[in-house]
Amino acid sequence: MKRTLSEIGIVFVIAFSAVTIQAQTKTEHLFYYVNSEPCFEALSKNIDKISIVAPGAFSVDEDGIVWGTVDSRVIELARAHTVGVMPLIVNPGFDQPMLHRLLVNPQARSRCIATLVDLCVRDKFLGIQFDFENLNMKDRDAFTKFYQETAEALHARGFKLSIAVVHRTEEYPGPTSYHKWLFENWRAGYDLAELAKAGDFISVMSYSQHTRRTTPGPDAGLPWVRQIVEYFLKFMPPEKLSLGVSLGSMHWYTALDTARYVANARSWSDAIGYGRAMGILKSHRAKLQWNDEQKVSYAVFDNGGLFEYISVEDAQSLKAKYEFLKQFKLRGFSAWVLGAEDPSMWNVLPKVAR
């Protein structure tokens, strides 16, 4: 059956609209932001693929005094493109004793909460994200109360509250004294069920699987990430969980420790951006390899007889994690940090629906 030109035009418009819709997603893309020009450049160039920008902006002390600011360029750019701005508030230096003194002081908590509400009103933020770390397990209930009080105050004015939470795969500490230390100071202080109930969503820091304190290994191997997600989903629905994604790389090498009178060599690592990682690999004529089980890229190379190791988060590893979070129907992802990424990563991500 033949169609008229007008009918053909209607079919073309419908088909084009369908393609446009498929090229967009409602999956939430949260990107963390630090004050640097590479970070702002990445934000500017890829704003159409970002749902929320979360600047590391505010700090609080034991008296509840909040200080800090968000770059006015970020606020203006986000507003022009209907991107939510959700600044972070931290205990500076992840100071544990100071955080304890804040949590047990009702007047300090009230002062902090009132300031956060005023900042949201003044700058029209989407809301605030808590990034309180090095939280001792003994402060669990006090921290939960602080979060509940903040959520109630922000929600009353139409703002959101979320929290970045350190990774965890099980109820118990784990096999080593290192795991015990993580449990006491970085994991057990978060009441996941109550935090999920009070706030709008949780960004789980499902990265830093290996760090400068550990043996070399992936920053976020997918089997380990799966264990984290399965554990967290015991306490919250998937629409309240945002998967933490690392955009950077890690480089392990032998360093000379001159902090003591007698110099000692030891294994160490640095967090580096994708560009720096590629530069190191090229200078040593090393090639990336793909670990299909862990879904990460890595390289091992000789430097004067000592082996060095680089773990790289690139477009291929992001694609695997994006498919994974869609499989679990998670809210989206929270990526640390803009400016450190593999530039081809942006080709993996669809535009976000506004």
C-alpha positions as a Python dict, from the first residue, in 0.01 Angstrom:
ca = {
    (1, 'M'): (0, 0, 0),
    (2, 'K'): (146, 336, -108),
    (3, 'R'): (162, 634, 131),
    (4, 'T'): (131, 1003, 55),
    (5, 'L'): (424, 1237, 124),
    (6, 'S'): (245, 1375, 430),
    (7, 'E'): (190, 1024, 567),
    (8, 'I'): (555, 942, 508),
    (9, 'G'): (648, 1261, 692),
    (10, 'I'): (434, 1162, 992),
    (11, 'V'): (595, 816, 1002),
    (12, 'F'): (941, 978, 987),
    (13, 'V'): (862, 1215, 1274),
    (14, 'I'): (730, 930, 1490),
    (15, 'A'): (1036, 716, 1412),
    (16, 'F'): (1274, 1006, 1482),
    (17, 'S'): (1101, 1077, 1814),
    (18, 'A'): (1135, 713, 1915),
    (19, 'V'): (1508, 722, 1843),
    (20, 'T'): (1542, 1044, 2045),
    (21, 'I'): (1361, 892, 2342),
    (22, 'Q'): (1580, 579, 2325),
    (23, 'A'): (1888, 801, 2328),
    (24, 'Q'): (1784, 946, 2665),
    (25, 'T'): (1755, 784, 3004),
    (26, 'K'): (1584, 846, 3336),
    (27, 'T'): (1871, 672, 3515),
    (28, 'E'): (2021, 930, 3749),
    (29, 'H'): (2377, 1038, 3665),
    (30, 'L'): (2535, 1211, 3968),
    (31, 'F'): (2888, 1346, 3925),
    (32, 'Y'): (3107, 1475, 4206),
    (33, 'Y'): (3284, 1804, 4147),
    (34, 'V'): (3599, 1964, 4284),
    (35, 'N'): (3723, 2316, 4217),
    (36, 'S'): (3957, 2270, 3921),
    (37, 'E'): (3950, 2379, 3560),
    (38, 'P'): (3961, 2021, 3420),
    (39, 'C'): (3658, 1946, 3636),
    (40, 'F'): (3466, 2252, 3514),
    (41, 'E'): (3561, 2178, 3153),
    (42, 'A'): (3428, 1821, 3183),
    (43, 'L'): (3106, 1954, 3336),
    (44, 'S'): (3061, 2215, 3063),
    (45, 'K'): (3124, 1979, 2773),
    (46, 'N'): (2902, 1697, 2899),
    (47, 'I'): (2626, 1874, 3087),
    (48, 'D'): (2359, 1698, 2877),
    (49, 'K'): (2464, 1364, 3029),
    (50, 'I'): (2456, 1481, 3390),
    (51, 'S'): (2151, 1475, 3619),
    (52, 'I'): (2309, 1608, 3939),
    (53, 'V'): (2638, 1782, 4007),
    (54, 'A'): (2763, 1739, 4364),
    (55, 'P'): (3038, 1988, 4452),
    (56, 'G'): (3259, 1924, 4752),
    (57, 'A'): (3163, 2257, 4901),
    (58, 'F'): (3081, 2273, 5271),
    (59, 'S'): (3249, 2179, 5599),
    (60, 'V'): (3119, 2184, 5955),
    (61, 'D'): (3294, 2199, 6292),
    (62, 'E'): (3199, 2070, 6637),
    (63, 'D'): (2995, 2385, 6709),
    (64, 'G'): (2781, 2335, 6399),
    (65, 'I'): (2941, 2626, 6212),
    (66, 'V'): (2919, 2560, 5836),
    (67, 'W'): (3153, 2725, 5588),
    (68, 'G'): (3233, 2694, 5218),
    (69, 'T'): (3088, 2792, 4882),
    (70, 'V'): (2989, 2658, 4542),
    (71, 'D'): (3151, 2806, 4232),
    (72, 'S'): (2897, 3053, 4086),
    (73, 'R'): (2977, 2922, 3736),
    (74, 'V'): (2860, 2576, 3839),
    (75, 'I'): (2532, 2711, 3978),
    (76, 'E'): (2464, 2918, 3666),
    (77, 'L'): (2553, 2638, 3423),
    (78, 'A'): (2345, 2383, 3611),
    (79, 'R'): (2046, 2614, 3631),
    (80, 'A'): (2061, 2688, 3257),
    (81, 'H'): (2051, 2315, 3177),
    (82, 'T'): (1808, 2201, 3450),
    (83, 'V'): (2077, 2007, 3632),
    (84, 'G'): (2035, 1966, 4007),
    (85, 'V'): (2306, 2100, 4240),
    (86, 'M'): (2355, 1889, 4554),
    (87, 'P'): (2662, 2010, 4748),
    (88, 'L'): (2845, 1786, 4992),
    (89, 'I'): (2898, 1865, 5359),
    (90, 'V'): (3190, 1692, 5532),
    (91, 'N'): (3372, 1665, 5861),
    (92, 'P'): (3698, 1822, 5736),
    (93, 'G'): (3989, 1583, 5734),
    (94, 'F'): (3733, 1315, 5829),
    (95, 'D'): (3810, 1412, 6190),
    (96, 'Q'): (3643, 1148, 6408),
    (97, 'P'): (3669, 1312, 6754),
    (98, 'M'): (3535, 1642, 6616),
    (99, 'L'): (3243, 1462, 6449),
    (100, 'H'): (3156, 1294, 6780),
    (101, 'R'): (3144, 1630, 6958),
    (102, 'L'): (2911, 1766, 6689),
    (103, 'L'): (2679, 1467, 6706),
    (104, 'V'): (2629, 1481, 7084),
    (105, 'N'): (2561, 1858, 7093),
    (106, 'P'): (2194, 1941, 7013),
    (107, 'Q'): (2265, 2314, 6976),
    (108, 'A'): (2549, 2247, 6730),
    (109, 'R'): (2333, 2011, 6524),
    (110, 'S'): (2052, 2268, 6511),
    (111, 'R'): (2292, 2542, 6403),
    (112, 'C'): (2427, 2325, 6122),
    (113, 'I'): (2083, 2220, 6000),
    (114, 'A'): (1949, 2577, 5997),
    (115, 'T'): (2247, 2689, 5787),
    (116, 'L'): (2196, 2407, 5536),
    (117, 'V'): (1831, 2501, 5490),
    (118, 'D'): (1922, 2868, 5442),
    (119, 'L'): (2189, 2778, 5183),
    (120, 'C'): (1940, 2567, 4986),
    (121, 'V'): (1688, 2851, 4988),
    (122, 'R'): (1944, 3114, 4890),
    (123, 'D'): (2111, 2925, 4605),
    (124, 'K'): (1814, 2708, 4501),
    (125, 'F'): (2003, 2383, 4551),
    (126, 'L'): (1832, 2052, 4484),
    (127, 'G'): (1942, 1953, 4831),
    (128, 'I'): (2245, 1841, 5032),
    (129, 'Q'): (2452, 1523, 5048),
    (130, 'F'): (2615, 1414, 5374),
    (131, 'D'): (2973, 1290, 5333),
    (132, 'F'): (3070, 1225, 5694),
    (133, 'E'): (3342, 962, 5707),
    (134, 'N'): (3561, 797, 5971),
    (135, 'L'): (3243, 756, 6173),
    (136, 'N'): (3291, 536, 6478),
    (137, 'M'): (3038, 261, 6535),
    (138, 'K'): (2966, 397, 6886),
    (139, 'D'): (2822, 712, 6724),
    (140, 'R'): (2577, 517, 6506),
    (141, 'D'): (2256, 623, 6685),
    (142, 'A'): (2366, 984, 6729),
    (143, 'F'): (2453, 1008, 6361),
    (144, 'T'): (2120, 857, 6258),
    (145, 'K'): (1938, 1114, 6472),
    (146, 'F'): (2135, 1399, 6312),
    (147, 'Y'): (2048, 1270, 5965),
    (148, 'Q'): (1680, 1231, 6053),
    (149, 'E'): (1665, 1586, 6192),
    (150, 'T'): (1831, 1726, 5879),
    (151, 'A'): (1601, 1532, 5647),
    (152, 'E'): (1292, 1657, 5828),
    (153, 'A'): (1407, 2019, 5806),
    (154, 'L'): (1506, 2002, 5438),
    (155, 'H'): (1197, 1808, 5330),
    (156, 'A'): (974, 2064, 5502),
    (157, 'R'): (1111, 2328, 5262),
    (158, 'G'): (1101, 2106, 4952),
    (159, 'F'): (1469, 2007, 4939),
    (160, 'K'): (1632, 1663, 4924),
    (161, 'L'): (1886, 1491, 5145),
    (162, 'S'): (2117, 1208, 5044),
    (163, 'I'): (2423, 1047, 5195),
    (164, 'A'): (2747, 895, 5069),
    (165, 'V'): (2813, 571, 5261),
    (166, 'V'): (3130, 362, 5273),
    (167, 'H'): (3112, 20, 5104),
    (168, 'R'): (3030, -297, 5294),
    (169, 'T'): (2965, -654, 5180),
    (170, 'E'): (2845, -832, 5493),
    (171, 'E'): (2719, -789, 5848),
    (172, 'Y'): (3048, -883, 6013),
    (173, 'P'): (3396, -728, 5998),
    (174, 'G'): (3577, -986, 5786),
    (175, 'P'): (3889, -1203, 5808),
    (176, 'T'): (4172, -964, 5910),
    (177, 'S'): (4253, -691, 6162),
    (178, 'Y'): (4240, -445, 5869),
    (179, 'H'): (3877, -547, 5811),
    (180, 'K'): (3808, -503, 6184),
    (181, 'W'): (3948, -148, 6173),
    (182, 'L'): (3732, -67, 5868),
    (183, 'F'): (3428, -209, 6043),
    (184, 'E'): (3471, -5, 6362),
    (185, 'N'): (3557, 328, 6200),
    (186, 'W'): (3423, 332, 5844),
    (187, 'R'): (3131, 91, 5809),
    (188, 'A'): (2932, -1, 6120),
    (189, 'G'): (2845, 360, 6208),
    (190, 'Y'): (2585, 375, 5930),
    (191, 'D'): (2236, 241, 6007),
    (192, 'L'): (2150, 166, 5645),
    (193, 'A'): (1782, 91, 5694),
    (194, 'E'): (1712, 407, 5896),
    (195, 'L'): (1921, 629, 5669),
    (196, 'A'): (1739, 499, 5362),
    (197, 'K'): (1404, 555, 5529),
    (198, 'A'): (1481, 914, 5634),
    (199, 'G'): (1657, 1043, 5323),
    (200, 'D'): (1597, 1043, 4949),
    (201, 'F'): (1878, 812, 4839),
    (202, 'I'): (2212, 661, 4935),
    (203, 'S'): (2528, 684, 4723),
    (204, 'V'): (2732, 378, 4814),
    (205, 'M'): (3106, 430, 4770),
    (206, 'S'): (3152, 103, 4584),
    (207, 'Y'): (3513, 178, 4497),
    (208, 'S'): (3847, 183, 4682),
    (209, 'Q'): (3840, -195, 4694),
    (210, 'H'): (4220, -167, 4688),
    (211, 'T'): (4403, 141, 4820),
    (212, 'R'): (4747, 257, 4924),
    (213, 'R'): (4696, 47, 5239),
    (214, 'T'): (4641, -277, 5048),
    (215, 'T'): (4800, -498, 4789),
    (216, 'P'): (4754, -386, 4425),
    (217, 'G'): (4421, -470, 4270),
    (218, 'P'): (4111, -328, 4102),
    (219, 'D'): (3950, -12, 4237),
    (220, 'A'): (3610, -172, 4191),
    (221, 'G'): (3605, -528, 4057),
    (222, 'L'): (3252, -619, 3947),
    (223, 'P'): (3218, -936, 4162),
    (224, 'W'): (3300, -726, 4470),
    (225, 'V'): (3061, -450, 4358),
    (226, 'R'): (2788, -710, 4318),
    (227, 'Q'): (2840, -825, 4679),
    (228, 'I'): (2806, -465, 4800),
    (229, 'V'): (2484, -403, 4608),
    (230, 'E'): (2328, -731, 4719),
    (231, 'Y'): (2408, -644, 5081),
    (232, 'F'): (2274, -287, 5060),
    (233, 'L'): (1951, -401, 4893),
    (234, 'K'): (1868, -592, 5209),
    (235, 'F'): (1805, -253, 5373),
    (236, 'M'): (1653, -38, 5096),
    (237, 'P'): (1465, -58, 4766),
    (238, 'P'): (1675, -28, 4447),
    (239, 'E'): (1528, 313, 4364),
    (240, 'K'): (1700, 452, 4674),
    (241, 'L'): (2046, 316, 4589),
    (242, 'S'): (2297, 497, 4366),
    (243, 'L'): (2601, 294, 4261),
    (244, 'G'): (2935, 455, 4336),
    (245, 'V'): (3159, 465, 4029),
    (246, 'S'): (3527, 561, 4021),
    (247, 'L'): (3649, 758, 3720),
    (248, 'G'): (4016, 760, 3816),
    (249, 'S'): (4305, 514, 3821),
    (250, 'M'): (4551, 384, 4081),
    (251, 'H'): (4928, 346, 4042),
    (252, 'W'): (5124, 120, 4282),
    (253, 'Y'): (5502, 161, 4303),
    (254, 'T'): (5794, 146, 4546),
    (255, 'A'): (5851, 470, 4737),
    (256, 'L'): (6126, 587, 4971),
    (257, 'D'): (5984, 683, 5310),
    (258, 'T'): (6204, 964, 5445),
    (259, 'A'): (5977, 1054, 5736),
    (260, 'R'): (6208, 871, 5975),
    (261, 'Y'): (6576, 915, 6054),
    (262, 'V'): (6650, 594, 5866),
    (263, 'A'): (6499, 588, 5516),
    (264, 'N'): (6284, 285, 5436),
    (265, 'A'): (6137, 169, 5107),
    (266, 'R'): (5776, 55, 5096),
    (267, 'S'): (5493, -12, 4856),
    (268, 'W'): (5269, 289, 4793),
    (269, 'S'): (5002, 407, 4551),
    (270, 'D'): (4863, 730, 4410),
    (271, 'A'): (4518, 810, 4275),
    (272, 'I'): (4570, 950, 3925),
    (273, 'G'): (4357, 1064, 3634),
    (274, 'Y'): (4314, 871, 3311),
    (275, 'G'): (4549, 1101, 3118),
    (276, 'R'): (4829, 1054, 3372),
    (277, 'A'): (4776, 677, 3371),
    (278, 'M'): (4810, 664, 2992),
    (279, 'G'): (5126, 877, 3012),
    (280, 'I'): (5290, 638, 3260),
    (281, 'L'): (5201, 337, 3047),
    (282, 'K'): (5340, 496, 2731),
    (283, 'S'): (5664, 597, 2901),
    (284, 'H'): (5720, 235, 3005),
    (285, 'R'): (5589, 87, 2679),
    (286, 'A'): (5329, -102, 2880),
    (287, 'K'): (4994, -215, 2747),
    (288, 'L'): (4657, -232, 2918),
    (289, 'Q'): (4500, -572, 2963),
    (290, 'W'): (4134, -648, 3021),
    (291, 'N'): (4032, -870, 3314),
    (292, 'D'): (3700, -1009, 3199),
    (293, 'E'): (3614, -1155, 3539),
    (294, 'Q'): (3666, -829, 3727),
    (295, 'K'): (3557, -609, 3432),
    (296, 'V'): (3854, -374, 3476),
    (297, 'S'): (4165, -277, 3280),
    (298, 'Y'): (4512, -310, 3431),
    (299, 'A'): (4881, -317, 3349),
    (300, 'V'): (5192, -459, 3516),
    (301, 'F'): (5533, -338, 3404),
    (302, 'D'): (5901, -343, 3500),
    (303, 'N'): (6065, -23, 3629),
    (304, 'G'): (6433, -88, 3699),
    (305, 'G'): (6368, -443, 3809),
    (306, 'L'): (6073, -355, 4032),
    (307, 'F'): (5725, -431, 3908),
    (308, 'E'): (5463, -154, 3913),
    (309, 'Y'): (5088, -195, 3876),
    (310, 'I'): (4818, 33, 3736),
    (311, 'S'): (4445, -28, 3767),
    (312, 'V'): (4241, 181, 3522),
    (313, 'E'): (3873, 271, 3522),
    (314, 'D'): (3790, 341, 3157),
    (315, 'A'): (3497, 344, 2915),
    (316, 'Q'): (3492, -36, 2901),
    (317, 'S'): (3469, -78, 3280),
    (318, 'L'): (3204, 197, 3304),
    (319, 'K'): (2995, 23, 3038),
    (320, 'A'): (3003, -299, 3243),
    (321, 'K'): (2895, -116, 3560),
    (322, 'Y'): (2622, 75, 3376),
    (323, 'E'): (2476, -249, 3243),
    (324, 'F'): (2504, -395, 3593),
    (325, 'L'): (2310, -114, 3765),
    (326, 'K'): (2039, -134, 3498),
    (327, 'Q'): (2012, -507, 3565),
    (328, 'F'): (1948, -437, 3934),
    (329, 'K'): (1718, -143, 3850),
    (330, 'L'): (1918, 90, 4071),
    (331, 'R'): (1844, 461, 4093),
    (332, 'G'): (2162, 546, 3899),
    (333, 'F'): (2525, 610, 3976),
    (334, 'S'): (2740, 856, 4172),
    (335, 'A'): (3076, 909, 3999),
    (336, 'W'): (3398, 1030, 4162),
    (337, 'V'): (3527, 1260, 4013),
    (338, 'L'): (3474, 1483, 3708),
    (339, 'G'): (3794, 1566, 3522),
    (340, 'A'): (3968, 1236, 3596),
    (341, 'E'): (3773, 1030, 3344),
    (342, 'D'): (3858, 850, 3022),
    (343, 'P'): (3723, 1097, 2759),
    (344, 'S'): (3565, 812, 2560),
    (345, 'M'): (3355, 731, 2868),
    (346, 'W'): (3105, 995, 2761),
    (347, 'N'): (3027, 793, 2446),
    (348, 'V'): (2900, 512, 2669),
    (349, 'L'): (2646, 729, 2851),
    (350, 'P'): (2310, 834, 2707),
    (351, 'K'): (2175, 1184, 2755),
    (352, 'V'): (1956, 1228, 3060),
    (353, 'A'): (1588, 1304, 3023),
    (354, 'R'): (1498, 1646, 3166),
}
